[in-house]
Every structure is written in structure tokens, then in C-alpha cells.
Amino acid sequence: MLYEKLRTAWENCDVESEMALYHSDYEFKFHSTGDVMRKSDINLDTRLAFMKAVKQNNPRCIYENDDIIVAHNITDFPNGTTDAVMMVHLKKDGLIWRTETGSTPIPK
């Protein structure tokens, strides 16, 4: 389903393939600040740098159907922190429409 395409795009650092999975009305809500980023706000070069710098360990799809994807991974960030990250993607018209994350720091 869509989760596998999303994983493949991330693992290959393929920003264009990833962006093709997002609905034109896509929004990402940041757990930490409540800020919302829209698809039109995403800079492709910045996104590529992020994909290369952030390591997602043990990624897994917890649940996916026609309306939602629930995924989890352990993320290593460039600043040296590691978080358990839960991502919920709502779908619209077969594409990812809204994303919200929850993140829990993992002490080293």
C-alpha cells in the first residue's frame, strides 16, 4: 500500500517520489510546537538534506487502510538525540493528506 511507497522513497532519499505521495492540500503538524507545514512550504533541497541526515531505525507500519497509516520508528537526529516517533497519516483521494507525529525522547 502507500506505506511501502513512502518507505522506499525515504530509504532511497527520493524526494520527488515522496512528494508525489502527498495530496496537494497536504499538511504536517509538528508535535513539538503545534506549527503546521503545508506541501507548498517544503523546500526540496532542505527535504533531501533532512532525509540524508536523519536515520529511521526499525520502521514499521502498525496499521494501514484506505483512510489512515499509523507508523512507528526509532529516529536518530543529527543533534545526537534519539526519539521513538509515532506518525499518523490521514489519507484523501488515495494520497497522504495530513500528518501528525508524537515523539518520546530515548535517553542514551
C-alpha positions in Angstrom: 0.0 0.0 0.0 1.1 3.6 0.4 3.3 3.0 3.4 5.7 0.8 1.4 6.0 3.5 -1.3 6.7 6.1 1.5 9.4 3.9 3.0 11.0 3.2 -0.4 11.1 6.9 -1.1 12.7 7.7 2.3 15.3 4.9 2.1 16.3 6.0 -1.4 16.3 9.7 -0.5 13.9 10.2 -3.4 12.2 13.5 -2.6 10.3 13.6 -5.8 8.7 10.2 -5.3 7.9 11.1 -1.7 6.3 14.4 -2.7 4.1 12.6 -5.3 2.6 10.6 -2.4 1.3 13.9 -0.8 -2.1 15.4 -1.6 -2.0 19.0 -2.9 -3.7 20.0 0.3 -1.1 18.2 2.5 -0.3 19.5 6.0 2.2 18.3 8.6 1.5 19.3 12.2 4.6 19.4 14.4 4.1 17.7 17.7 6.7 19.8 19.5 5.3 23.2 18.5 1.9 22.8 17.0 3.1 24.5 13.9 1.7 23.4 10.5 3.8 23.0 7.4 2.0 22.7 4.0 3.2 20.9 0.9 3.9 24.3 -0.7 6.2 25.1 2.2 8.5 22.1 1.6 11.8 23.0 0.0 13.1 20.0 -1.9 16.8 20.6 -1.2 16.1 21.0 2.5 13.9 17.9 2.5 16.7 15.9 0.8 19.3 17.1 3.3 16.8 16.0 6.1 16.3 12.6 4.6 20.1 12.1 4.4 20.8 13.3 7.9 18.0 11.6 9.9 18.2 7.8 10.5 15.0 5.9 11.0 15.6 2.6 12.7 13.2 -0.3 12.9 10.5 1.4 10.9 7.2 -0.4 10.9 3.6 0.1 9.8 1.3 -0.6 12.7 -1.9 -0.2 10.6 -2.9 1.0 7.2 -6.3 1.1 5.4 -7.8 3.4 2.8 -8.1 6.3 5.3 -5.1 6.1 7.6 -1.5 5.0 8.1 -0.1 4.5 11.6 3.7 4.0 11.6 6.5 3.9 14.2 10.3 4.1 14.2 13.2 4.9 16.4 14.8 8.1 14.9 18.4 9.3 15.3 18.6 13.0 14.8 21.7 15.0 13.6 21.9 16.7 17.0 22.6 13.4 18.7 19.2 12.8 20.2 17.1 9.6 19.7 13.3 9.6 19.8 10.6 7.0 19.5 8.4 8.5 16.8 4.8 7.7 16.1 3.4 9.1 12.8 -0.3 9.2 11.8 -1.0 9.9 8.2 -4.6 10.6 7.1 -5.4 9.9 3.5 -7.5 11.7 1.0 -8.0 10.7 -2.6 -5.5 7.9 -2.2 -2.7 10.2 -1.1 -1.3 11.4 2.2 -3.3 14.4 3.3 -2.4 15.2 6.9 0.4 14.0 9.1 0.8 14.4 12.8 3.6 13.0 14.9 4.2 12.1 18.6 7.8 11.8 19.8 9.3 10.5 23.0 13.0 11.1 23.8 15.0 8.0 24.5 17.8 8.6 26.9 21.2 7.3 25.9 
